[in-house]
C-alpha cells in the first residue's frame, strides 16, 4: 500500500490500479527509467494498444500517473544502465 496526497493505492500486482499499461504503472515506469514526468497510459497492453496522452486523461488518471511516479521515486527503484 502507498498513500499519496491522502489517497491509498494498492501496489500489489493483483491491483487494477497497478495494471500493466495503466496510469500508475506508466508513472512508475517513467520514474524507473529516469524519463521526465509525462503523463500518459495505454488502454490495454503497453506499446500494443492505444496510448492516451495527458490532454485526454481524466483527473483521476492524472492522479494515478502522478502517484505511480511518486511511489517509484520514494522507493528509489531506478534502472542501472
C-alpha positions as CSV (number, residue, x, y, z in Angstrom):
1,X,0.0,0.0,0.0
2,X,1.1,3.5,-0.8
3,X,-0.5,6.7,0.4
4,X,-0.1,9.8,-1.7
5,X,-2.0,13.1,-1.3
6,X,-4.5,11.5,1.1
7,X,-5.3,8.5,-1.2
8,X,-4.1,5.0,-0.6
9,X,-3.1,2.8,-3.6
10,X,-2.9,-0.9,-3.6
11,X,0.6,-1.5,-5.1
12,X,0.2,-5.3,-5.3
13,X,0.4,-6.9,-8.7
14,X,-3.2,-8.0,-8.4
15,X,-4.5,-4.5,-8.1
16,X,-6.4,-2.9,-11.0
17,X,-4.7,0.4,-10.2
18,X,-1.3,-1.0,-10.9
19,X,-2.2,-2.9,-14.1
20,X,0.5,-3.0,-16.8
21,X,0.0,-0.1,-19.1
22,X,-2.3,1.9,-16.7
23,X,-1.5,5.4,-15.4
24,X,0.0,4.3,-12.1
25,X,2.2,1.7,-14.0
26,X,3.3,4.2,-16.6
27,X,4.2,6.9,-14.0
28,X,6.3,4.3,-12.2
29,X,8.0,3.2,-15.4
30,X,8.8,6.8,-16.4
31,X,10.5,7.3,-13.0
32,X,12.2,3.9,-13.1
33,X,13.8,4.7,-16.5
34,X,14.6,8.3,-15.3
35,X,12.3,9.7,-18.0
36,X,10.6,13.0,-17.5
37,X,7.2,13.4,-15.9
38,X,5.0,12.9,-19.0
39,X,1.5,11.7,-18.0
40,X,0.1,9.1,-20.4
41,X,-1.2,5.5,-20.3
42,X,-2.3,2.7,-22.6
43,X,-5.8,1.4,-22.9
44,X,-4.5,-2.2,-22.9
45,X,-1.0,-3.6,-23.1
46,X,1.9,-1.1,-23.2
47,X,3.0,-0.3,-26.7
48,X,0.4,-2.5,-28.4
49,X,-2.8,-0.6,-27.6
50,X,-4.0,2.9,-27.9
51,X,-1.8,5.4,-26.0
52,X,-3.8,8.1,-24.1
53,X,-1.9,11.4,-23.8
54,X,-2.2,13.9,-20.9
55,X,-4.7,16.2,-22.7
56,X,-7.1,13.3,-22.9
57,X,-6.7,11.9,-19.4
58,X,-9.2,12.4,-16.6
59,X,-8.3,14.0,-13.3
60,X,-8.3,10.5,-11.7
61,X,-6.0,9.1,-14.4
62,X,-3.6,12.1,-13.9
63,X,-3.6,11.5,-10.1
64,X,-2.8,7.8,-10.7
65,X,0.1,8.6,-13.0
66,X,1.5,11.2,-10.5
67,X,1.1,8.7,-7.6
68,X,2.9,6.0,-9.6
69,X,5.7,8.3,-10.4
70,X,5.9,9.4,-6.7
71,X,5.8,5.8,-5.5
72,X,8.7,4.8,-7.6
73,X,10.7,7.9,-6.6
74,X,10.1,7.2,-2.9
75,X,11.1,3.5,-3.3
76,X,14.2,4.5,-5.2
77,X,13.9,1.9,-7.9
78,X,16.0,3.0,-10.8
79,X,17.3,1.3,-13.9
80,X,21.0,0.9,-13.8
81,X,22.5,1.4,-17.2
